[in-house]
Amino acid sequence: MLYTIKEEHPEAVKMYLTPIIGQWNEAFVTILNKRTADVPEIEVAEWGLKTEILKVRVLLCLMSSPR
């Protein structure tokens, strides 16, 4: 959704996301650094979450790079 808004209003996305990007990054790093449990069900769920975090990080990088 934010990527779509960026096409028409790039300043709006930056204005709304800048204050919280740092908090997101700290939370993402904490989650990515956590070792998965030895319980298969928990391990699968944690890897799914980590995959989604990496997708968000890629999108944030794409949004911040000039075209």
VMD Tcl script that builds the backbone (N, CA, C; Angstrom):
set m [mol new atoms 201]
animate dup $m
set s [atomselect $m all]
$s set {name element resname resid chain x y z} {
  {N N MET 1 A 0.820 -1.188 0.000}
  {CA C MET 1 A 0.000 0.000 0.000}
  {C C MET 1 A 0.866 1.255 0.000}
  {N N LEU 2 A 1.878 1.276 0.847}
  {CA C LEU 2 A 2.751 2.448 0.896}
  {C C LEU 2 A 3.506 2.639 -0.414}
  {N N TYR 3 A 3.884 1.534 -1.023}
  {CA C TYR 3 A 4.600 1.622 -2.287}
  {C C TYR 3 A 3.715 2.253 -3.355}
  {N N THR 4 A 2.433 1.928 -3.333}
  {CA C THR 4 A 1.487 2.506 -4.285}
  {C C THR 4 A 1.304 3.999 -4.036}
  {N N ILE 5 A 1.179 4.387 -2.791}
  {CA C ILE 5 A 1.013 5.800 -2.444}
  {C C ILE 5 A 2.241 6.604 -2.855}
  {N N LYS 6 A 3.409 5.978 -2.741}
  {CA C LYS 6 A 4.657 6.667 -3.063}
  {C C LYS 6 A 4.676 7.171 -4.508}
  {N N GLU 7 A 4.048 6.435 -5.391}
  {CA C GLU 7 A 4.023 6.831 -6.795}
  {C C GLU 7 A 3.379 8.212 -6.985}
  {N N GLU 8 A 2.308 8.480 -6.253}
  {CA C GLU 8 A 1.594 9.751 -6.411}
  {C C GLU 8 A 1.991 10.809 -5.393}
  {N N HIS 9 A 2.331 10.376 -4.179}
  {CA C HIS 9 A 2.652 11.317 -3.107}
  {C C HIS 9 A 3.895 10.850 -2.333}
  {N N PRO 10 A 5.071 10.948 -2.937}
  {CA C PRO 10 A 6.276 10.430 -2.275}
  {C C PRO 10 A 6.584 11.124 -0.949}
  {N N GLU 11 A 6.257 12.376 -0.830}
  {CA C GLU 11 A 6.544 13.102 0.408}
  {C C GLU 11 A 5.682 12.616 1.571}
  {N N ALA 12 A 4.471 12.147 1.290}
  {CA C ALA 12 A 3.571 11.677 2.345}
  {C C ALA 12 A 4.113 10.416 3.007}
  {N N VAL 13 A 4.613 9.511 2.218}
  {CA C VAL 13 A 5.145 8.266 2.770}
  {C C VAL 13 A 6.342 8.553 3.661}
  {N N LYS 14 A 7.240 9.379 3.191}
  {CA C LYS 14 A 8.428 9.706 3.978}
  {C C LYS 14 A 8.028 10.408 5.278}
  {N N MET 15 A 7.076 11.314 5.203}
  {CA C MET 15 A 6.650 12.067 6.374}
  {C C MET 15 A 6.052 11.141 7.439}
  {N N TYR 16 A 5.264 10.157 7.022}
  {CA C TYR 16 A 4.609 9.272 7.987}
  {C C TYR 16 A 5.509 8.142 8.475}
  {N N LEU 17 A 6.412 7.678 7.636}
  {CA C LEU 17 A 7.241 6.537 8.027}
  {C C LEU 17 A 8.527 6.911 8.755}
  {N N THR 18 A 9.082 8.058 8.487}
  {CA C THR 18 A 10.362 8.432 9.083}
  {C C THR 18 A 10.381 8.299 10.604}
  {N N PRO 19 A 9.370 8.755 11.329}
  {CA C PRO 19 A 9.427 8.645 12.792}
  {C C PRO 19 A 9.419 7.205 13.326}
  {N N ILE 20 A 8.874 6.251 12.570}
  {CA C ILE 20 A 8.769 4.897 13.118}
  {C C ILE 20 A 9.734 3.890 12.493}
  {N N ILE 21 A 10.437 4.267 11.445}
  {CA C ILE 21 A 11.359 3.333 10.795}
  {C C ILE 21 A 12.419 2.841 11.775}
  {N N GLY 22 A 12.966 3.704 12.597}
  {CA C GLY 22 A 13.975 3.304 13.570}
  {C C GLY 22 A 13.456 2.272 14.549}
  {N N GLN 23 A 12.236 2.472 15.028}
  {CA C GLN 23 A 11.631 1.509 15.951}
  {C C GLN 23 A 11.406 0.164 15.265}
  {N N TRP 24 A 10.934 0.201 14.038}
  {CA C TRP 24 A 10.733 -1.035 13.284}
  {C C TRP 24 A 12.054 -1.768 13.115}
  {N N ASN 25 A 13.091 -1.025 12.726}
  {CA C ASN 25 A 14.390 -1.657 12.504}
  {C C ASN 25 A 14.914 -2.333 13.765}
  {N N GLU 26 A 14.779 -1.678 14.900}
  {CA C GLU 26 A 15.230 -2.282 16.157}
  {C C GLU 26 A 14.460 -3.571 16.448}
  {N N ALA 27 A 13.160 -3.533 16.264}
  {CA C ALA 27 A 12.346 -4.728 16.506}
  {C C ALA 27 A 12.693 -5.832 15.512}
  {N N PHE 28 A 12.887 -5.459 14.259}
  {CA C PHE 28 A 13.232 -6.444 13.233}
  {C C PHE 28 A 14.568 -7.109 13.537}
  {N N VAL 29 A 15.563 -6.328 13.924}
  {CA C VAL 29 A 16.884 -6.887 14.237}
  {C C VAL 29 A 16.783 -7.838 15.424}
  {N N THR 30 A 16.020 -7.468 16.417}
  {CA C THR 30 A 15.837 -8.337 17.589}
  {C C THR 30 A 15.236 -9.679 17.171}
  {N N ILE 31 A 14.215 -9.632 16.357}
  {CA C ILE 31 A 13.557 -10.866 15.910}
  {C C ILE 31 A 14.493 -11.690 15.023}
  {N N LEU 32 A 15.197 -11.029 14.106}
  {CA C LEU 32 A 16.082 -11.761 13.205}
  {C C LEU 32 A 17.256 -12.394 13.933}
  {N N ASN 33 A 17.714 -11.793 15.026}
  {CA C ASN 33 A 18.839 -12.340 15.780}
  {C C ASN 33 A 18.443 -13.470 16.722}
  {N N LYS 34 A 17.162 -13.625 16.983}
  {CA C LYS 34 A 16.703 -14.655 17.906}
  {C C LYS 34 A 16.834 -16.026 17.251}
  {N N ARG 35 A 17.439 -16.951 17.973}
  {CA C ARG 35 A 17.548 -18.325 17.474}
  {C C ARG 35 A 16.193 -19.003 17.586}
  {N N THR 36 A 15.905 -19.840 16.615}
  {CA C THR 36 A 14.635 -20.553 16.643}
  {C C THR 36 A 14.681 -21.678 17.662}
  {N N ALA 37 A 13.523 -22.013 18.133}
  {CA C ALA 37 A 13.400 -23.078 19.134}
  {C C ALA 37 A 13.597 -24.440 18.469}
  {N N ASP 38 A 13.766 -25.449 19.292}
  {CA C ASP 38 A 13.897 -26.807 18.782}
  {C C ASP 38 A 12.550 -27.487 18.576}
  {N N VAL 39 A 11.483 -26.765 18.836}
  {CA C VAL 39 A 10.141 -27.299 18.615}
  {C C VAL 39 A 9.753 -26.981 17.165}
  {N N PRO 40 A 9.521 -28.004 16.342}
  {CA C PRO 40 A 9.280 -27.777 14.905}
  {C C PRO 40 A 8.163 -26.780 14.595}
  {N N GLU 41 A 7.060 -26.831 15.341}
  {CA C GLU 41 A 5.945 -25.920 15.055}
  {C C GLU 41 A 6.347 -24.463 15.287}
  {N N ILE 42 A 7.081 -24.215 16.353}
  {CA C ILE 42 A 7.533 -22.856 16.656}
  {C C ILE 42 A 8.590 -22.419 15.651}
  {N N GLU 43 A 9.469 -23.334 15.296}
  {CA C GLU 43 A 10.525 -23.009 14.342}
  {C C GLU 43 A 9.949 -22.581 12.998}
  {N N VAL 44 A 8.938 -23.289 12.514}
  {CA C VAL 44 A 8.302 -22.938 11.242}
  {C C VAL 44 A 7.659 -21.558 11.335}
  {N N ALA 45 A 6.964 -21.282 12.414}
  {CA C ALA 45 A 6.314 -19.980 12.589}
  {C C ALA 45 A 7.347 -18.860 12.648}
  {N N GLU 46 A 8.447 -19.085 13.364}
  {CA C GLU 46 A 9.485 -18.058 13.463}
  {C C GLU 46 A 10.138 -17.805 12.107}
  {N N TRP 47 A 10.384 -18.851 11.341}
  {CA C TRP 47 A 10.985 -18.649 10.023}
  {C C TRP 47 A 10.034 -17.911 9.096}
  {N N GLY 48 A 8.741 -18.179 9.226}
  {CA C GLY 48 A 7.768 -17.441 8.430}
  {C C GLY 48 A 7.781 -15.962 8.764}
  {N N LEU 49 A 7.861 -15.640 10.056}
  {CA C LEU 49 A 7.930 -14.246 10.495}
  {C C LEU 49 A 9.213 -13.589 9.989}
  {N N LYS 50 A 10.321 -14.302 10.082}
  {CA C LYS 50 A 11.603 -13.756 9.622}
  {C C LYS 50 A 11.585 -13.505 8.118}
  {N N THR 51 A 10.931 -14.380 7.372}
  {CA C THR 51 A 10.800 -14.180 5.928}
  {C C THR 51 A 10.003 -12.916 5.631}
  {N N GLU 52 A 8.925 -12.701 6.353}
  {CA C GLU 52 A 8.113 -11.498 6.154}
  {C C GLU 52 A 8.899 -10.233 6.518}
  {N N ILE 53 A 9.699 -10.304 7.552}
  {CA C ILE 53 A 10.525 -9.157 7.946}
  {C C ILE 53 A 11.513 -8.823 6.829}
  {N N LEU 54 A 12.122 -9.838 6.251}
  {CA C LEU 54 A 13.060 -9.590 5.156}
  {C C LEU 54 A 12.356 -8.980 3.946}
  {N N LYS 55 A 11.134 -9.403 3.677}
  {CA C LYS 55 A 10.368 -8.804 2.582}
  {C C LYS 55 A 10.124 -7.319 2.839}
  {N N VAL 56 A 9.770 -6.986 4.074}
  {CA C VAL 56 A 9.539 -5.578 4.434}
  {C C VAL 56 A 10.820 -4.777 4.272}
  {N N ARG 57 A 11.944 -5.342 4.721}
  {CA C ARG 57 A 13.234 -4.642 4.611}
  {C C ARG 57 A 13.576 -4.367 3.148}
  {N N VAL 58 A 13.320 -5.328 2.281}
  {CA C VAL 58 A 13.583 -5.136 0.848}
  {C C VAL 58 A 12.708 -4.019 0.308}
  {N N LEU 59 A 11.423 -4.023 0.654}
  {CA C LEU 59 A 10.528 -2.960 0.189}
  {C C LEU 59 A 10.961 -1.595 0.704}
  {N N LEU 60 A 11.384 -1.520 1.951}
  {CA C LEU 60 A 11.852 -0.247 2.497}
  {C C LEU 60 A 13.079 0.242 1.761}
  {N N CYS 61 A 13.961 -0.663 1.420}
  {CA C CYS 61 A 15.155 -0.282 0.646}
  {C C CYS 61 A 14.758 0.225 -0.731}
  {N N LEU 62 A 13.816 -0.467 -1.361}
  {CA C LEU 62 A 13.364 -0.032 -2.681}
  {C C LEU 62 A 12.691 1.331 -2.615}
  {N N MET 63 A 11.929 1.562 -1.551}
  {CA C MET 63 A 11.229 2.833 -1.416}
  {C C MET 63 A 12.207 3.978 -1.135}
  {N N SER 64 A 13.290 3.693 -0.469}
  {CA C SER 64 A 14.221 4.763 -0.109}
  {C C SER 64 A 15.233 5.051 -1.201}
  {N N SER 65 A 15.384 4.148 -2.154}
  {CA C SER 65 A 16.370 4.388 -3.219}
  {C C SER 65 A 15.757 5.257 -4.310}
  {N N PRO 66 A 16.539 6.180 -4.841}
  {CA C PRO 66 A 16.023 7.042 -5.912}
  {C C PRO 66 A 15.820 6.235 -7.191}
  {N N ARG 67 A 14.855 6.631 -7.937}
  {CA C ARG 67 A 14.568 5.924 -9.208}
  {C C ARG 67 A 15.243 6.615 -10.343}
}
mol reanalyze $m
mol bondsrecalc $m
mol representation Tube
mol addrep $m
